[in-house]
Amino acid sequence: MTKIEVRTAAPDDLPGIAAVALANGQGEEWAGADPAYMRHLLAHGTVVVGVSGGTVIGFGATRELAMGPGPVSMLCDLFVDLGAHGGGCGRAMLAELWAAPGRRMTFSSLHSNALPLYAGFGVDAWWPLLYLHGPVGALAAPAGWRAAPAVPAEVARMELAWTGADRADDHLAWTRRPGGAGLLAWHGREVMAAATVGGAGGEYGVTHLAVAPSADAAAAVLVVLASLEGETARVCLPGPHPAVRALLAAGWRLEEFDLFMATDPGLLDPRRTVPSPALA
Ligand SMILES: CC(C)(COP(=O)(O)OP(=O)(O)OC[C@H]1O[C@@H](n2cnc3c(N)ncnc32)[C@H](O)[C@@H]1OP(=O)(O)O)[C@@H](O)C(=O)NCCC(=O)NCCS
């Protein structure tokens, strides 16, 4: 087999990366074929390509997140051209992205090569991340809660205060997506949740939501979803999140799920976190 070379990606690689993403069915906005998404990763993360015979046959990306006692390397993407699946390109790219030891996490697809490959790099599978989609009109804001628009810097400031994670760059980029907007959720006179929403077409919904330590995590999700414009929306929730049952009972549907894999299950609290599958 032709040797696979792994190197840091440059803006010139975006067409090759897009071709690999499209071959894997990743044609949607804010995925590998979307230059805005890839440019965000090039600017704020580490992106590599796997090259064989001069052609890009795979790409992968990590984003370092400042969480708790130190950085966590989030694997955002790992994709290989269909004809090269199982040929070692995924392993070669991951060995480059996760060369340094440390805390790691990702949302693994259910592709049969994904979980076994990631497990070898020290991450275990802990819980499913459920992609839920449904009618906004079937939801009502819980009593005493309301949601109001906010600029991305304000959303990021609240999240930083509650979690210690500075996600300002991500909130700004998420706000620039189609339908992108920041929201704060109030319970009485207190801000209890901060979210960025957006996305194109059927992907429109909650991109990422942070809650105050004392917040009712289910109510925070419901008030934000109930406030959205449009008939339907999407949210990605950990299986154990307390809003899951309320959404299913309201007629929301499970579309698909990924698996949260991490060196330590404590990196994300599945009963409170509402992460972006790509960037957490
Ligand atoms: C997931 C993906 C990136 C992996 O890249 P790849 O080049 O196909 O994977 P590799 O050949 O490097 O490694 C696959 C590993 O899985 C192992 N594997 C495959 N099926 C397995 C199974 N059923 N049980 C145990 N191990 C299995 C292989 O033996 C190999 O391990 P090895 O290197 O120790 O032999 C690629 O298959 C892909 O693009 N899949 C579709 C898109 C996708 O789902 N991406 C993941 C997004 S999170």
The ligand as an ORCA input file, in Angstrom:
! r2SCAN-3c Opt
* xyz 0 1
  C     -13.245      6.194     11.936
  C     -12.138      6.433     10.909
  C     -11.676      7.895     10.958
  C     -10.943      5.528     11.294
  O      -9.933      5.668     10.338
  P      -9.372      4.342      9.582
  O      -8.227      4.749      8.747
  O     -10.534      3.665      8.930
  O      -8.920      3.474     10.835
  P      -7.569      2.681     11.038
  O      -7.404      1.709      9.921
  O      -6.423      3.586     11.298
  O      -7.876      1.945     12.425
  C      -9.040      1.209     12.637
  C      -8.820      0.274     13.789
  O     -10.068     -0.292     14.187
  C      -9.906     -1.684     14.353
  N     -11.207     -2.299     14.172
  C     -12.035     -2.197     13.108
  N     -13.179     -2.873     13.322
  C     -13.062     -3.394     14.579
  C     -13.902     -4.183     15.373
  N     -15.107     -4.578     14.933
  N     -13.469     -4.534     16.600
  C     -12.262     -4.157     17.043
  N     -11.407     -3.403     16.326
  C     -11.817     -3.045     15.106
  C      -8.901     -2.041     13.288
  O      -8.288     -3.297     13.560
  C      -7.902     -0.890     13.440
  O      -7.066     -1.086     14.545
  P      -5.480     -1.429     14.351
  O      -4.832     -0.208     13.796
  O      -5.016     -1.750     15.734
  O      -5.440     -2.604     13.418
  C     -12.610      6.079      9.462
  O     -12.940      4.713      9.403
  C     -13.799      6.904      8.990
  O     -13.613      7.946      8.383
  N     -15.024      6.398      9.241
  C     -16.265      7.072      8.792
  C     -16.435      8.425      9.404
  C     -16.499      8.384     10.894
  O     -17.396      7.774     11.487
  N     -15.519      9.050     11.533
  C     -15.442      9.142     12.984
  C     -16.028     10.408     13.441
  S     -15.995     10.444     15.226
*
